[in-house]
């Protein structure tokens, strides 16, 4: 069964490095999605950086840098998940520490179109 490996991190300084490392381990591809954590939007609103009712959520997101990055990789082999976790923690540090990230894996019942690319 295929697995969707997901990492959510605020560490923009190393997000690409993690993705590159996942591909070196054997992930067929990695997608990096910019994210905006609702907690950070709330904090900005409380600090007066965002005036409630004056901007739509879309305007708020366009005006602010992403507060997180979501890395996703669909893998066919369970054997590479532990090495992916290890290299993630080698780069980010202990994921139990605040601000480093959250790593999780979801079973994918069906996946069509996974393609392995030559490096």
C-alpha positions in Angstrom: 0.0 0.0 0.0 1.3 3.4 -0.9 2.0 6.0 1.8 1.7 9.8 1.9 4.6 11.2 3.9 3.9 14.7 5.2 6.1 17.2 7.0 4.8 20.6 8.2 7.6 23.0 9.3 8.1 26.7 9.8 11.8 26.2 8.9 12.0 27.8 5.5 15.8 27.8 5.7 15.9 24.0 5.3 12.6 22.9 3.7 14.1 22.4 0.3 17.1 20.5 1.8 14.7 18.1 3.5 12.8 17.6 0.2 16.1 17.0 -1.7 17.2 14.5 1.0 13.9 12.6 0.7 14.4 12.2 -3.1 18.0 11.0 -2.6 16.5 8.3 -0.3 14.1 7.2 -2.9 10.9 9.3 -2.9 9.8 9.6 -6.5 9.0 13.3 -6.0 8.4 15.9 -3.3 5.9 18.8 -3.4 6.5 21.8 -1.2 3.4 23.9 -0.5 3.5 27.3 1.2 1.2 27.5 4.2 -0.2 30.0 6.5 -0.9 28.8 10.1 -4.2 30.1 11.5 -2.5 30.6 14.9 0.1 33.0 13.3 -2.7 34.9 11.5 -4.5 35.2 14.9 -1.3 36.5 16.6 -0.8 39.1 13.9 -4.4 40.2 14.2 -4.1 40.6 18.0 -0.8 42.5 17.5 -2.7 45.0 15.3 -0.8 44.0 12.2 -4.1 42.9 10.6 -7.3 44.9 11.2 -10.3 42.6 11.6 -13.0 43.2 8.9 -10.7 45.4 6.8 -9.1 42.6 4.8 -10.3 39.3 3.4 -8.4 36.1 4.3 -7.1 36.0 0.7 -5.8 39.6 1.1 -4.2 38.6 4.4 -2.5 35.6 2.9 -1.2 37.6 -0.1 0.2 40.3 2.1 2.1 38.0 4.4 5.0 35.6 3.9 4.2 31.9 4.4 4.4 30.8 8.0 4.9 27.2 7.2 5.9 24.8 4.5 4.1 21.5 3.8 6.3 18.8 2.2 4.5 15.8 0.7 5.8 12.7 -1.0 3.9 9.6 -2.1 6.0 6.5 -1.7 5.3 2.9 -2.6 7.7 1.2 -0.1 7.4 1.3 3.6 11.1 0.7 3.9 12.1 4.3 3.1 9.8 5.9 5.7 12.2 5.5 8.6 15.2 6.8 6.7 13.0 9.8 5.6 12.2 10.5 9.2 15.8 10.1 10.3 17.1 12.5 7.6 14.3 15.0 8.5 15.4 15.0 12.1 19.0 15.2 11.2 18.3 18.4 9.3 15.5 19.9 11.5 16.5 18.5 14.9 14.2 16.7 17.3 10.6 17.0 16.1 9.4 17.0 19.7 11.1 20.4 20.1 8.8 23.4 19.3 9.0 25.0 15.9 10.9 22.1 14.2 7.9 20.4 12.5 5.4 17.7 12.4 6.0 14.5 10.4 3.2 12.0 9.7 2.3 9.2 7.3 -1.1 8.4 5.9 -2.1 5.1 4.2 -3.2 5.7 0.6 -5.6 3.0 -0.6 -5.0 3.8 -4.3 -2.4 5.8 -6.1 -2.2 6.2 -9.9 0.6 8.0 -11.8 3.6 7.7 -9.5 6.6 8.3 -11.7 10.2 7.9 -10.7 12.5 10.6 -12.2 16.2 10.2 -13.0 18.3 12.6 -10.8 
